[in-house]
Amino acid sequence: MDCNNCVCLLCCRYAQDKEHREKIRAGKISCCDYYPRPDHALEKAIKAVSEMDVQSGIPQSVYVIEECSELIKELMKKQRGKSSEKDILAEACDVLTTTFVMLTQYGVSRDYVKAQILYKCNRALERYRKTGEV
């Protein structure tokens, strides 16, 4: 394991320290737990950004608001025929990314997020079944 392959290379205070990286290569210490594994790479990347973001001094909610406004802008441009699906999808992914980082900072579990999404979807399906509204 080497910090050069670590998903948090840019934000980890240890990965920036040459002496620390050399101790890892020599086997004297082990790297942090961010190394991306196929089943956890996304969560570890989000956690790394979350921890880096905490140090920035700007609340993650500011980034969520900014990304939501950019998505709104692209959706409004679509109404005028001036936006592409690619731009909308990119902004939607930005909203998801910043939101997941914020949820991580709040300590919200993956299971809670999943349960809430299922609850909201089931509620919408039931409302549609009863009234035709989503």
KAPEZI-V197215 format. One record per run of one state. SS is the DSSP state (h for helix, s for strand, l for the rest). FROM is the first residue (numbers start at 1). TO is the last residue. If there is no record, write none. Layout:
((SS;FROM;TO) (SS;FROM;TO))
This chain:
((l;1;2) (h;3;5) (l;6;17) (h;18;25) (l;26;40) (h;41;56) (l;57;59) (h;60;79) (l;80;84) (h;85;105) (l;106;109) (h;110;131) (l;132;134))
